[in-house]
């Protein structure tokens, strides 16, 4: 691992290398800055980043990690994620370059977890399939969207997901129908350590023009309220019941507040943007300031929606 001198880490790197050379079909990178793989453009290095191409790759990778007792962490599009400045030890499994299969039949589809939401939305728009319009403007891949039950404008992934195909941490294939998945606000309860590889989805047939118009309407609404051109990770805090986090933050006078190169967006107060050289510690400092100020002014405790991982 470039830039690391510890002999134990060098031995681990050699073990990783030998395994991947022999078995792994996908791309493998070492000592990778996570800032290159997250929408916030922030994050320290991952020891190893592997891009599985198919289920065989993924099973081999999980088997190897389990045998060596190496931790692993999964990312897709790198949205809704803050990686601390010390990075991530072990293996980062990046699902964005594999699992891109889509099989459509009438108003049903089986779609790989690496497919971007925009690709699914494009098909729905052309085919006149309704129910997914809320995804207009939401970045990221399907796997991450399912795992966090992504949503907007009163709709969520749970409304279109009929079941998920998983690979368990021991390599076993699983299927969970929607009735067995406990979907809640920005969360889907899946077996610990299991990875989403495909989602079975169902839509409602409408006229193509009707679907296009709904997508145009929601895109315009998003542009008018959150057209942010700086690196960001989407909403930082969950919406408390009965109100909106952005409204509370704005009313607390926090738009434009900064810590280093991290700033509360002037466009949408529930977004923190990277002005150029922000570090994770800047974002965390700003998040703490926002929570304290909102609590002191409004008596409401904001809970993070963004996932914070890695080492300081």
Secondary structure by P-SEA (a helix, b strand, c coil): ccccccaaaaaaaaaaaaaaaccccbbbbccccccccccccccccccbbbbbccaaaaaaaaaaaaaacbbbbbbcccccccccccccccbbbbccccccbbbbccccccccccccaaaaaaaaaaaccccccccccccccaaaaaaaccccccccccccccbbbbbcccbbbbbbcccccccccccccccccccccccbbbbbbccaaaaaaaaaaaaaaaaaccccccccccccccccccccaaaaaaaacccccccccccccccccccccccccccaaaaaaaaaaaaaaaaaaccbbbbbcccccccc
